[in-house]
Amino acid sequence: MLAFEKQVQAHATKFGKKHALLKVLQHSSYQSCRRLLQTLSSTDAYKPIKEEDVSLRDVFDRPTQTTLGSRWFHQGQPTGLLMESRFVSPKSFRMAGKEAVSEAESLVQKVLSAATIEEKRQVIKCLDQLSDALCRVMDVAELVRQVHPDSNWQEAADQVYSTMLEYMNGLNTHVGLYRKLVEVIDDSAIKKTLSPVELEVAMSFRRDFERSGIHLTKSAHAKFVQLSSSIHDLSREFLRCQSLPPRNNRVVDIPLDQLRTLPSSVTIHILQSFQTRKRSDGTAVVSIVPDDYIVHYILRDCESSSTRETVYRMWQRGSSGAVNALEQLLEDRLALSHTVGFESFAHMSLDDKMAKSPGHVNEFLGGLANQAKPQWKSTIGSLLQSQAQSGQAGTAGINPWDRDFWVSKQQMDSGALPSLNPYFSLGRVVLGLSHVFKSLYGVEFRAVTPQPGEIWHPEVRKLEVVDENGRLLGVIYCDVFSRNSKAHVGAAHFTARCARRIDDDVVVAGTGSSHSSQTVIEHDNKRFQLPVVVLICDFPVPAEGSPPLLSWNNVETIFHEMGHAMHSMLGQNGFHNVAGTRCPVDFVELPSILMEYFARSPRTLSLFASHYETDAPLPLELVSKHAERRRRYAALDLHAQLFMSALDQRYHSAVLDPAVTDEGCGPGWSTRLLAEVHKDPMFTSDIGSSQIFSYVKGTRWQSRFTHLIGYGASYYAYLFDRVLAGQIWDRVFHGDHPYMPSSSKHDPLDRESGERFKNEVLRWGGGRDPWKCIASVLDNGKTSKEEIEAISQGSKSAMRIVGSWRLPDL
C-alpha cells in the first residue's frame, strides 16, 4: 500500500489536488483507489472532488471510517437532546415540561391584562410565543415516543406529552383569551398596523379557538369536550387494532407445490413459521395465518387464482374491533361538527383548507378521474388481454386478488431490468440533494459531529444547512434505518423547533430564557430560534462492509422528506404558528412532492447517481426503462388514490345512517358505504361488461384505512398536491421526465426558477393564502391570465381548473 500511496500522491501533485485525493484514499478501499488512479492516468480532464463532498458522502456511506462512529456516543458531558440544554435526562425533560407550562401561564396573564393599545398590540406575539413554548417540548416528546431506544425517556415523554396536551386543550377553550384576541382583531386602529403574516397568525388562532367550541353554551361545550375525548380514545383504539397479530382462527391451507413460484426467502419463512400436514387425499399443505408480508407475495406470485382469492378474502375480513372503533369515531366526528354548527365533519375540516368544502373536493376528484380515463382504459384493456391469453379469464373481469398477479406477469414477460440500487448509495443521494438545493436556493448541507447526548442513537446523522456565505440556517437530524426500538411510522418529518423571531419576545416575570447559544441564530440584525427538524425513514440496514443502497422508491422518499425539511429551513417568517410546514394540509405536501420530480429527473440523477463500486454513472437509458415500466401502471395507482379520497369524503359526509345495514355487505354500516363507493361511476369500467376491482362480499378493507385518523376528510390532499407539483415542475422549472426525451434546453436546476419557488411559496410557510402562492409562482407567462385570476381567488372554479390539469406522470 505504501508504494500505491506514493503513486496517488504523485498524481495528486500533478493535478494540484493532493489533499482531496488523500482524503479519498483515507476513506476508500484499495480497489476504489486503484480505479481512481487509472482514471487520473487516462485523462487530464480531471474534475476535482471537493473535500466537503467526500465528507458528506462518507458520513452516510462509510460510518465506521469517519469520526461519527459510536465510540463517542456515551462519552463526555451531555449537551442535551437536539442541542437543548433542558433535555439532558428524563428527569430534566419532565422539568422542562413544567417550566414550559409555567411560562405559558405567565403569558396568559399578560394577554388577559392587556389594556393599552401597545399591550393589545402584543397579544398576537404573546399567543405565538406561548404556543412555541409548549410545542418546543411537546413536539420533541412526540419524537422521543417514536424513536428513542431508552424506555425511561419514552416514559418521561409519555408523561410530559399527556400533561401538556391536557393543559393545551384547556387553553384552546379559554374564553378570556378568545375574547381578548377578538377584541384586538376587531380594533381597526390595531388591525391596520398588522403585517399580512401577523394578521394570518391572528386569524389562525381565532379559527383554532372557534373549532374548539369556544363560542358554545355551557351544555354544548360540555358535549363538545366529551365528544373530543371520545374521538381521541377511539382513534387510539383503531390504531391499536392495527398492531394486533392476525387471529389464529383465520387459517388458510395452501398446497406446498403452490409455494414454488414465491421467492425462496418467503417460502422458507412460511415453512419455518407455520405447520405443515397432509390432507386425506395425500396433498401436503401448510396452514398459514395471512399477514401483510406473506399476502403481498402470494397475491403477486402464486399461480393459483383460487388460492389468491382464499388468501385475499381471509386477509381482508378485517378486525371487528377496528370496524367498531372506526364507526363510533365517524359518528362522534359527525356529532362534533353539528355541535359547532357545521353540516358535516368534512365541512368543518375543510373550512380552513384550500379546498374549502366537500363539493369542491368532489369537483377536483371528478375532473382528475376524467383526465385519467384514457390511460385507465388502456391499462385495464392490457390486463384483460393478458388474462384472456393465459386461459384464466373469467366472467367477472379482473378481481382485486388478480391485480398484482397480472401486473407482475406483464413485467416478467417484458423481461427483468437490472437493479438501480447499486447506483444509489445513501451518501451519494444525500450529496445529490445538497447539490440540488445549492443550485436552486443557494443552500447546502454540511456534515457535523453531534456532541454527546445530542442524539438518541449512534446511527443518527447531523446535517447543518448553510447558505452561500457559510451562514447557518438550520439543522437536520437523519434517523433513516429500521430498528426494533423505533416505531414503524414509515417516513416522517418532525419539526422540533421552528425559526421564530425571539429578539422582540414579550418579557414575562418569573421566566428566564430557554435559549442557549447553540439554539439561536442571527441575520438581518434580528435573532431567531435555530430551526431543527428530524427526518425518520425505515430503510433496510446495510450489509456488513457495504454502503446503504437505496431503491428508486427509497430515493424518492428521502427527496420527499427533504422537501419538507427545506420548507422548514426557508419558511422563516418570524412566527411559530405559521412557520415552515405549519400550513394547510392540502398545501403542505406540495414542496415535498415537487422534490419527487427532481428525484426522477435525468438532469438531477446525473449529479450523483453512480455505482458504489465502480463509480460508473447511472445509464440514463436504464432509468428510462424503469420509469416507463412504472408509468405504464400509473393509472392503477391513481385509481386507488381516487378511491380512498372518495371513501374518505363519504365517511365524513353529512349522511351517515348507522341504523341501515346490509347483510350482503357484511356487518357494520361502514361496510355498506364501502360497497357503495365501489359502485360509483368514477370507479366502474366501461370496458364491455367487465367488473374491475369490485367490492368483495364479506371483506372490510376500511378496517385497515389508517389515514382516516390523521387525514379525516383530507386524504385528497396528496392527489391535489401531486397535480400542483406536476404543473409547477412543467411550467416553472420546465422539468425533464425520464420516460421521454427532453425537447427543452432549459435546466430544471436553474437558479432563477428555484428563487421564484422559494420566494413565492417556501418562504411564506403558512403566512400567506396558499392560493395566492400558487397563482404567483405560476404567473410567468405559461398560464393564462384568466386561470391565474381564478386560482388566486381559490373558488370552486379554481378546484375545477386544478382537476382539469393532467398529472405529468400519466
QUINOR-V760096 format. One record per pair of residues at least 24 apart in sequence whose ideal C-beta (glycine too) atoms are under 6 Angstrom apart, sorted by sequence separation. I is the first residue (numbers start at 1). J is the second residue. D is the distance in Angstrom with one decimal. If there is no record, write none. Layout:
i->I j->J d->D
i->I j->J d->D
This chain:
i->181 j->205 d->5.9
i->290 j->314 d->5.4
i->386 j->410 d->5.7
i->443 j->467 d->5.3
i->503 j->527 d->3.9
i->567 j->591 d->4.6
i->181 j->206 d->6.0
i->290 j->315 d->4.3
i->442 j->467 d->5.9
i->501 j->526 d->5.8
i->502 j->527 d->5.3
i->104 j->130 d->4.9
i->138 j->164 d->5.1
i->442 j->468 d->4.7
i->535 j->561 d->4.7
i->501 j->528 d->5.4
i->502 j->529 d->5.9
i->650 j->677 d->5.6
i->20 j->48 d->5.7
i->23 j->51 d->5.4
i->255 j->283 d->5.5
i->256 j->284 d->4.5
i->563 j->591 d->4.5
i->564 j->592 d->4.8
i->674 j->702 d->5.3
i->8 j->37 d->6.0
i->11 j->40 d->4.7
i->20 j->49 d->5.2
i->104 j->133 d->5.5
i->499 j->528 d->4.8
i->500 j->529 d->5.1
i->563 j->592 d->3.5
i->671 j->700 d->5.3
i->24 j->54 d->6.0
i->103 j->133 d->4.7
i->104 j->134 d->5.7
i->134 j->164 d->6.0
i->255 j->285 d->5.4
i->499 j->529 d->5.9
i->647 j->677 d->4.9
i->15 j->46 d->5.1
i->17 j->48 d->4.5
i->20 j->51 d->5.3
i->23 j->54 d->5.0
i->27 j->58 d->4.8
i->178 j->209 d->4.5
i->266 j->297 d->4.6
i->646 j->677 d->5.6
i->253 j->285 d->4.3
i->254 j->286 d->5.5
i->497 j->529 d->5.5
i->499 j->531 d->4.1
i->533 j->565 d->4.9
i->560 j->592 d->4.5
i->563 j->595 d->3.5
i->666 j->698 d->5.3
i->670 j->702 d->5.3
i->100 j->133 d->5.0
i->498 j->531 d->5.5
i->100 j->134 d->5.5
i->134 j->168 d->5.9
i->253 j->287 d->5.4
i->666 j->700 d->5.9
i->27 j->62 d->5.4
i->262 j->297 d->5.1
i->497 j->532 d->4.3
i->533 j->568 d->4.9
i->560 j->595 d->5.7
i->178 j->214 d->4.6
i->251 j->287 d->4.9
i->252 j->288 d->5.6
i->496 j->532 d->4.4
i->559 j->595 d->4.3
i->560 j->596 d->5.5
i->100 j->137 d->4.7
i->531 j->568 d->5.5
i->559 j->596 d->5.9
i->27 j->65 d->5.2
i->251 j->289 d->5.9
i->495 j->533 d->5.5
i->496 j->534 d->5.9
i->531 j->569 d->5.9
i->173 j->212 d->5.3
i->250 j->289 d->5.8
i->262 j->301 d->4.9
i->97 j->137 d->5.2
i->172 j->212 d->4.1
i->261 j->301 d->4.9
i->494 j->534 d->4.3
i->556 j->596 d->4.8
i->559 j->599 d->3.9
i->643 j->683 d->5.7
i->96 j->137 d->5.4
i->173 j->214 d->5.8
i->261 j->303 d->5.5
i->493 j->535 d->5.9
i->246 j->289 d->4.6
i->556 j->599 d->4.6
i->258 j->302 d->5.7
i->492 j->536 d->4.5
i->555 j->599 d->5.3
i->246 j->291 d->5.5
i->732 j->777 d->6.0
i->258 j->304 d->5.2
i->491 j->537 d->5.0
i->731 j->778 d->5.9
i->490 j->538 d->5.8
i->258 j->307 d->5.5
i->472 j->521 d->5.7
i->731 j->782 d->4.0
i->254 j->307 d->5.9
i->482 j->538 d->4.7
i->123 j->180 d->5.9
i->474 j->531 d->3.9
i->475 j->532 d->4.9
i->476 j->533 d->5.5
i->477 j->534 d->4.6
i->478 j->535 d->5.2
i->479 j->536 d->5.4
i->480 j->537 d->4.0
i->252 j->310 d->5.5
i->481 j->539 d->5.5
i->252 j->311 d->5.4
i->480 j->539 d->5.1
i->481 j->541 d->5.2
i->652 j->712 d->5.9
i->123 j->184 d->4.8
i->652 j->713 d->4.1
i->90 j->152 d->4.7
i->94 j->156 d->5.4
i->252 j->314 d->5.3
i->90 j->153 d->5.3
i->93 j->156 d->5.0
i->97 j->160 d->3.9
i->112 j->176 d->5.1
i->120 j->184 d->5.1
i->250 j->314 d->5.1
i->547 j->612 d->5.4
i->90 j->156 d->3.7
i->94 j->160 d->5.9
i->101 j->167 d->5.5
i->111 j->177 d->5.9
i->491 j->557 d->5.0
i->97 j->164 d->5.7
i->648 j->715 d->4.0
i->493 j->561 d->5.3
i->111 j->180 d->5.4
i->121 j->190 d->5.8
i->120 j->190 d->6.0
i->491 j->561 d->5.5
i->645 j->715 d->5.0
i->493 j->564 d->3.9
i->644 j->715 d->5.6
i->645 j->716 d->4.1
i->128 j->201 d->5.7
i->495 j->568 d->5.7
i->499 j->572 d->3.9
i->501 j->574 d->4.0
i->124 j->198 d->5.9
i->500 j->576 d->4.4
i->124 j->201 d->5.7
i->124 j->202 d->4.9
i->127 j->205 d->5.4
i->241 j->319 d->4.8
i->498 j->576 d->5.5
i->641 j->719 d->5.2
i->727 j->805 d->5.4
i->730 j->808 d->5.9
i->723 j->802 d->5.6
i->241 j->321 d->4.8
i->499 j->579 d->6.0
i->241 j->322 d->3.8
i->498 j->579 d->3.8
i->726 j->807 d->5.5
i->498 j->580 d->5.8
i->723 j->805 d->5.3
i->726 j->808 d->4.1
i->238 j->322 d->5.6
i->723 j->807 d->6.0
i->238 j->325 d->4.3
i->237 j->325 d->4.4
i->238 j->326 d->5.5
i->312 j->401 d->3.7
i->476 j->565 d->5.2
i->234 j->325 d->5.0
i->309 j->401 d->5.0
i->308 j->401 d->4.3
i->234 j->328 d->5.5
i->234 j->329 d->4.1
i->474 j->569 d->4.4
i->473 j->569 d->5.3
i->231 j->332 d->5.1
i->230 j->332 d->5.1
i->299 j->401 d->5.9
i->300 j->404 d->4.5
i->465 j->569 d->5.0
i->227 j->332 d->5.1
i->299 j->404 d->4.7
i->227 j->335 d->5.7
i->300 j->408 d->4.9
i->631 j->739 d->5.1
i->227 j->336 d->4.5
i->627 j->738 d->3.7
i->628 j->739 d->4.6
i->627 j->739 d->4.3
i->624 j->738 d->5.4
i->224 j->339 d->5.1
i->623 j->738 d->4.9
i->624 j->739 d->6.0
i->223 j->339 d->5.7
i->220 j->339 d->5.9
i->425 j->547 d->4.2
i->426 j->548 d->4.0
i->425 j->549 d->5.9
i->424 j->550 d->4.3
i->429 j->555 d->5.6
i->213 j->340 d->5.4
i->421 j->549 d->4.4
i->593 j->721 d->5.1
i->433 j->562 d->5.3
i->585 j->714 d->4.9
i->593 j->722 d->5.5
i->421 j->551 d->5.7
i->424 j->555 d->5.3
i->586 j->717 d->3.8
i->590 j->721 d->4.6
i->594 j->725 d->4.2
i->420 j->552 d->5.1
i->585 j->717 d->5.2
i->589 j->721 d->4.0
i->593 j->725 d->4.1
i->597 j->729 d->4.3
i->603 j->736 d->5.6
i->586 j->720 d->5.2
i->590 j->724 d->5.4
i->602 j->736 d->5.5
i->590 j->725 d->5.6
i->601 j->736 d->5.5
i->602 j->738 d->5.5
i->597 j->735 d->5.7
i->600 j->738 d->5.3
i->207 j->352 d->5.3
i->603 j->748 d->5.6
i->601 j->748 d->5.7
i->436 j->598 d->5.8
i->436 j->604 d->6.0
i->435 j->607 d->4.9
i->432 j->607 d->5.1
i->634 j->809 d->4.9
i->432 j->608 d->2.9
i->634 j->810 d->5.5
i->431 j->608 d->5.5
i->428 j->608 d->4.8
i->583 j->766 d->3.2
i->587 j->770 d->4.0
i->582 j->766 d->4.8
i->580 j->765 d->4.9
i->423 j->609 d->4.6
i->579 j->765 d->4.9
i->584 j->770 d->5.9
i->425 j->612 d->4.4
i->578 j->765 d->5.1
i->423 j->611 d->5.6
i->570 j->758 d->5.8
i->578 j->766 d->3.8
i->422 j->611 d->5.2
i->578 j->767 d->4.2
i->422 j->612 d->5.7
i->571 j->762 d->5.7
i->570 j->762 d->4.4
i->573 j->765 d->5.2
i->570 j->763 d->5.6
i->571 j->765 d->3.3
i->573 j->767 d->4.4
i->423 j->618 d->4.1
i->567 j->762 d->5.6
i->417 j->625 d->5.6
i->417 j->626 d->5.9
i->407 j->633 d->5.8
i->354 j->584 d->5.6
i->353 j->584 d->4.9
i->355 j->586 d->5.9
i->354 j->586 d->4.7
i->353 j->586 d->4.9
i->354 j->587 d->5.7
i->379 j->635 d->4.6
i->376 j->635 d->4.4
i->375 j->635 d->4.3
i->372 j->635 d->5.7
i->372 j->638 d->5.3
i->369 j->642 d->5.6
i->365 j->642 d->5.9
i->365 j->645 d->5.7
i->361 j->649 d->5.9
i->358 j->649 d->5.8
i->397 j->690 d->3.4
i->400 j->693 d->5.1
i->397 j->691 d->4.2
i->398 j->692 d->5.4
i->396 j->691 d->5.2
i->397 j->692 d->5.4
i->346 j->649 d->6.0
i->346 j->652 d->4.1
i->345 j->652 d->4.4
i->346 j->653 d->5.9
i->380 j->687 d->5.8
i->148 j->456 d->4.7
i->149 j->457 d->6.0
i->344 j->653 d->5.4
i->344 j->654 d->3.9
i->439 j->749 d->4.0
i->343 j->654 d->5.0
i->380 j->692 d->5.7
i->369 j->682 d->4.8
i->441 j->754 d->5.3
i->440 j->754 d->2.9
i->441 j->758 d->5.2
i->330 j->651 d->5.4
i->334 j->656 d->5.6
i->147 j->479 d->5.8
i->149 j->485 d->3.6
i->147 j->486 d->5.1
i->146 j->487 d->4.4
i->327 j->668 d->5.9
i->146 j->489 d->5.7
i->327 j->670 d->5.1
i->323 j->668 d->4.9
i->143 j->494 d->4.8
i->361 j->716 d->5.1
i->140 j->496 d->5.3
i->139 j->496 d->5.8
i->136 j->497 d->5.6
i->61 j->425 d->5.0
i->349 j->713 d->4.0
i->60 j->426 d->4.4
i->61 j->427 d->3.3
i->60 j->427 d->3.8
i->346 j->713 d->4.0
i->132 j->500 d->5.3
i->345 j->713 d->5.9
i->57 j->427 d->3.7
i->60 j->430 d->5.4
i->83 j->454 d->5.9
i->79 j->451 d->4.0
i->204 j->577 d->5.6
i->57 j->431 d->4.8
i->78 j->452 d->5.2
i->79 j->453 d->5.4
i->201 j->575 d->4.9
i->56 j->431 d->5.3
i->78 j->453 d->2.6
i->79 j->454 d->5.3
i->76 j->452 d->4.0
i->129 j->505 d->5.8
i->197 j->573 d->5.0
i->201 j->577 d->5.1
i->75 j->452 d->5.6
i->201 j->578 d->5.6
i->323 j->700 d->5.5
i->53 j->431 d->5.8
i->200 j->578 d->5.8
i->126 j->506 d->5.2
i->323 j->703 d->4.9
i->68 j->449 d->6.0
i->125 j->506 d->5.8
i->322 j->703 d->4.0
i->67 j->449 d->5.4
i->318 j->700 d->3.4
i->316 j->699 d->3.8
i->122 j->506 d->5.4
i->319 j->703 d->5.0
i->73 j->458 d->4.8
i->316 j->701 d->5.6
i->318 j->703 d->3.3
i->59 j->447 d->4.2
i->70 j->458 d->3.7
i->56 j->445 d->5.9
i->56 j->447 d->4.7
i->143 j->534 d->5.8
i->55 j->447 d->5.4
i->110 j->508 d->5.6
i->107 j->508 d->5.7
i->59 j->461 d->5.7
i->106 j->508 d->3.8
i->106 j->510 d->6.0
i->106 j->511 d->5.7
i->103 j->511 d->4.6
i->82 j->496 d->5.3
i->354 j->770 d->5.2
i->85 j->516 d->4.9
i->83 j->518 d->4.3
i->364 j->799 d->4.6
i->368 j->803 d->5.1
i->371 j->806 d->4.8
i->375 j->810 d->5.2
i->83 j->519 d->5.7
i->360 j->796 d->5.3
i->363 j->799 d->4.9
i->367 j->803 d->2.4
i->363 j->800 d->5.3
i->367 j->804 d->5.2
i->364 j->802 d->6.0
i->372 j->810 d->6.0
i->360 j->799 d->4.3
i->364 j->803 d->4.2
i->132 j->576 d->3.8
i->131 j->576 d->5.6
i->131 j->577 d->5.6
i->128 j->575 d->5.1
i->128 j->576 d->5.1
i->128 j->577 d->5.3
i->82 j->532 d->5.6
i->242 j->706 d->5.9
i->235 j->709 d->4.9
i->61 j->547 d->3.8
i->200 j->767 d->5.1
i->197 j->767 d->3.8
